[in-house]
Amino acid sequence: MPDPVKVAPAADDEPLAPGGVLPLASPPEATGQPPDRMFERLLRRAPDALRLPTFRLYLAGLGPLSLGTWMQLVALGYLTLQVTGSVTAVGLVGAADGIPAVLLSLPAGAAADHFPRRRVLVVATSALGLTSLGLALAAGLGQASLPVLVGAAICFGAADAFNAPTRQALVADLVPREQLVGAATLTSSVGSAARIIGPAAGGLLLGTLGAASCFLAMAASAVPFLLVLSRGGWPSAMRPTTEFGAVHRMLEGLAWSRQDKAVRAVLLGSVTLGVFGIGYMPYLPVFAREQLHGGGQVLGIMYSVGGIGALLGGVTLSVVSRRLRRDRLLLGAAPLYGLSLFGLTRAPTLALAIPCLAGISLGFMAANTAMLTTLQTAAPTMMRARVLSLYSLAFTAGGPLGTLLYAALSHIVPLFTAIAAGAVVVGSVLLWSATRPALSALG
């Protein structure tokens, strides 16, 4: 089916330009260097994407940045409550962080398709680091008032809006399409590990050195990623997508996404997952108190199980990524996620809730990997970030919308009954997306 708009041709089948994606590492015998047996054995078992030196560097820089982000997130809410003593103020700061991500997702995708993606990431990551440094100074000097915290949250949210689609598009530039599943699970595993370690490390710093130390750690964590981005071996600078302005480029991305059947099916699945499958998460404290009759310790276990499940799922998927088809991965993720979320709403004890939480994490990991890599593969190189910005928007806007929807439904039916119905919707729509012929054709 011909594209309804003129876009630059996909670069997936073109020869790699100098400075672009590095080829697979040569055998030690070819380089004349002594072999590192253990490293070679690990590489043979690991996803093929890890053989790309530039992708390994990317992961090495992403790890500290992800850790710092979680530490900053913990400290921001804590400091807001400490300064204001108001739960409403905590919600205000949280909204200030989320709103820019919703408003700027589409412009961020247009920018990442128009300017070199590495340059966009350098600017966005620098903004994150400098904002954290400024907030560390304000907290250390006792000047972290509510307006300062709201302003910092807005800056964090704006930088994150540019980071997400640009990083996802850059990974697809770095890695051949047949290795994208392994690359996506590896990046998700890094995020899952940070989700487990980051809050614990942030809590330790909060208890010993105060909130300013967490923000300072976040500022320092941006440095390794910036150093990685400053090295050579990245894809060549992109050509501008069009002579028209940003609004035209955003409309161009929307029109292309609407016309491509595989992309349309995936985006519908991602919106459904964002609204009905993510919107329940703020109600976990309610679930822990009212259904499991537990307190903060039970809630902490629930969050930890989610992070550990996501990490183990990511590692497992990365190991078997060579044999995975995206449509079949989504086909398996749909009932796993739907049934696990449904089971969680009916679990009367923590022992029954734990496997459901693990199933939710693994199902989300599989569904996210399948849908993300489908979009990375289906979209032409010069359209990729705009398509991925729609995917990011499905979660940044869909999650809060789902939370509000569940709150409204709770006045009609019990809250957990509403979430159980949402689980059925998520599983059904993801199954529908997985069985689309256009998605099956991509493999």
GIMOMO-V212096 format. One record per run of one state. SS is the DSSP state (hx for helix, st for strand, lp for the rest). FROM is the first residue (numbers start at 1). LEN is the number of residues. If there is no record, write none. Layout:
BEGIN
ss->SS from->FROM len->LEN
ss->SS from->FROM len->LEN
END
This chain:
BEGIN
ss->lp from->1 len->27
ss->hx from->28 len->4
ss->lp from->32 len->5
ss->hx from->37 len->9
ss->lp from->46 len->2
ss->hx from->48 len->4
ss->lp from->52 len->1
ss->hx from->53 len->32
ss->lp from->85 len->2
ss->hx from->87 len->28
ss->lp from->115 len->2
ss->hx from->117 len->24
ss->lp from->141 len->5
ss->hx from->146 len->29
ss->lp from->175 len->2
ss->hx from->177 len->32
ss->lp from->209 len->2
ss->hx from->211 len->20
ss->lp from->231 len->15
ss->hx from->246 len->14
ss->lp from->260 len->1
ss->hx from->261 len->18
ss->lp from->279 len->2
ss->hx from->281 len->10
ss->lp from->291 len->5
ss->hx from->296 len->24
ss->lp from->320 len->1
ss->hx from->321 len->3
ss->lp from->324 len->2
ss->hx from->326 len->21
ss->lp from->347 len->3
ss->hx from->350 len->29
ss->lp from->379 len->2
ss->hx from->381 len->29
ss->lp from->410 len->5
ss->hx from->415 len->20
ss->lp from->435 len->2
ss->hx from->437 len->6
ss->lp from->443 len->1
END
